Amino acid sequence: MFKEVKKTLQWGEETLTLETGKIARQADGTVIATLGETSVMANVTFAKQQKEGQDFFPLTVHYQEKYYAAGKVPGGFFKREARPTEKETLTARLIDRPIRPLFVPGFKNEVLVMCTVLSHDLVNDPDIVAMIAASAALTISGAPFMGPIAGARVGFEDGEYVLNPTVDDMQGLRNNPEQRLDLVVAGTKDAVMMVESEAYELTEEEMLGAVMFAHEQIQPVIDTIIELAEEAAKEPFDFTPPDYSALYDAVKAAGEAKMKAAYAITDKQERVAAVSAAKEEIKAALSEEQLEDANLGSALKKLESVVLRSDVVKNKRRIDGRALDQVRPIVCETGLLPRTHGSALFTRGETQGLVVTTLGTGDDEQFIDALHGNFKSNFMLHYNFPPYSVGEVGRVGSPGRREIGHGKLAWRALQAVLPASTDFPYTIRIVSEITESNGSSSMASVCGGSLSMMDAGVPLKAAVAGVAMGLVLEDDGDYAVLTDILGDEDHLGDMDFKVAGTAEGITSLQMDIKVAGITPEIMKTALAQAKEGRMHILGEMDKALSSAGEFSQHAPRIETMQVPTDKIREVIGSGGKVIREIVEVSGAKVDINDDGIIKIASPDGESIKKAYDMIYSIVAEPEEGQVYKGKVVKIVDFGAFVNFFGKRDGLVHVSQIENRRLNHPSDVLKEGQEVYVKLLGFDDRGKVRLAMKMVDQETGKELEKEAKEETAE
């Protein structure tokens, strides 16, 4: 009944298995990939006809983590997987980016790739497994896909690269000094197609070495996919790329000069208007048959690409007149918004980000319900890209995949320089509002985020800057690497290469390549040129930091204290009674974790001190010979019981109340009265012995004469 095909490979420390032919047989391609005990099913379907008027490639990639894969029930009211989590969205993008350029040019049929996590062993991250499964499913589906690709994750520990480190090793990289890198690379047999990373100030050489290491390690996986396809692949879909060379010649003859003139305009808005006008003039010169040709859009885009690319490579001249390695003018400002905790406006040419930092307490940490476990994050970065930033009218809704992806890239770049939570016990939220865009707004978010946090008084290890690099690679091998690319250079170029880092090294690298043939030499050139651009931007940012660094008066103050873990129960109290009382009496927020670290937060320093003292009195032990202020809680014939240290009571014997004989303690004391007592020590049964007569009851100071007499006795 089933025609099963299964291939197995020992990959690193785990076994990788690819199988097809048993499940989801009506899809064009289905492969279940298993690494260790993590399994992902990828299903590929594609339309056999192109929609009429379709002028773009409609590829959709979905990645979903099923909670049953880890033996969990989803949280929430409905107990069902709902909208994609941030991890699912980012993984879908991770798969989409390397496979999209590998479909045959001109193929515009709808393609759907669905990846479903079926099992998760909590050791091997399913994102890499999903990428491999999707590539294998596409390769056997018959779709015009010029793969296969494979992906790998690389760690960096003790100067050595590690293939596919575990989930635990990569979780909370900021708090794990042994690990310095979380890098994902995807590529074909011959070329790297995509890089995504989070790093801890790695040098350019270390980062390039990690990319090359990953590309080497994916080769056996690609070979295994090819072996699977040799036995299980369907007949290739009959697709011939459309030949619109005659139409392109007509378009070129009608408007090449006009298009060159339009792209010679340096101002973006004027250039966009001129390009649009040039297209209209070209259309006016075409016949009715040519205007109705479905490939007219492709021909116009090709003309734009040829005009832009030839000028860059041959004449070393860019759209806005800059040199290839020149960064646009930069203006940095901090402290713009009076009531926010930190704010910065970063402007680079026609790209601008208003970035705001808010400092919160432990209550503001983000709770993440992930497949591999629940955890909290005290650093968030949210990126917003409204239509007005590019002068357009559009719908405004919840964040899309692009916004989530750009925000995560900026998050990765900045988290490497954050202070330890024990040194700076705040929750940090950054919001980047992109107010203008022509070029990399994610790198503007990195620069603005660094400035904004410094304006808020966050003690960063170093400032972070980011720059977007581009590439134009001609068929003859001639190429040009561009620093600080414009939107059109990104759109019509061959590589989008974003590098962020400090003066010491790289903290994040993202690379998307649209063509094969990117050599290590080209990447090395791009990294070196990016470093020069980064250092220039850091220098410009430095000028704005002279007025930054004051801790905002509107931010909450937080003080931390460490208590023994065996005292946590006493601080919380039965049913939380004690900690609620501390909060009510002091007016401060109190947060305690399982390690005994307590965070006390309040805008009022007195509230923090009051809460601190209340907690200290619970967890600390009273010291013999010290004087304490207490309250009489009970009077008996032989003395008085005084509450003098937190919940601790002690007996002041009637002979220790005053330096005279008393008939009864009630002669001088009453319940509720505040008194000063000295801790004499503990008797054989552990009972506390207190004295009043050697302490001045008005000042609380010990009377030396009486103290010496007590010692002599």
Buried (B, 14 or more C-beta within 10 A) or exposed (E): EEEEBBBEBEBBEBEBBBBBBBBBEEBBBBBBBBBBEBBBBBBBBBEEEBEEEBEEBBBEBBBBBBBBBBEBEEEEEEEEBEEBBBBBBBBBBBBBBBBBBBBEEBBBBBBBBBBBBBBBBBBBBBBBBBBBBBBBBBBBBBBBBBBBBBBBBBBBBEEEBBBBBBBEBBBEBBEBEEBBBBBBBBBBBEBBBBBBBBBBBBBBEBBBBBBBBBBEBBEBBBBBBBBBBEEBBEEEBEBEEBEBEEBBEBBBEBBBEBBBBBBBBBEBEEBBEBBEEBBEBBBEEBEEEBEEBBBBBBBBEBBBBBBBBEBBBEEEBBBBEBEBBBBBEBEBBBBBBEEBBBBBBBBBBBBBBBBBBBBBBBEBBEEEEBBBEEEEBBBBBBBBBEEBBBEEEEEEEEBEBEBBBBBBBBBBBBBBBBBEBEEBBBBBBBBBBBBBBBBBBBBBBBBBBBBBBBBBBBEBBBBBBBBBBBBBBBEEEEBBBBBBBBBBBBBBBBBBBBBBBBBEBBBBBBBBBBBBEBEEEBBEBBBEBBBEBBEBBBEBBEEBBEEBBEBBEEBBBBBBBEBEEEBBEBBBBEEEEBBEEBBEEBBBBBBBEEEBBBBBBBEEEEBBBBBBEBBEBBBBEBEEEEBBEBBBBEBEEEBBBBBBBBEBBBBBBBEBBBEEEBEEBEEBBEEEBEBBBBBBEEEEEEEBBBBBBBBEBEEBEBBEEBBEEBEEE
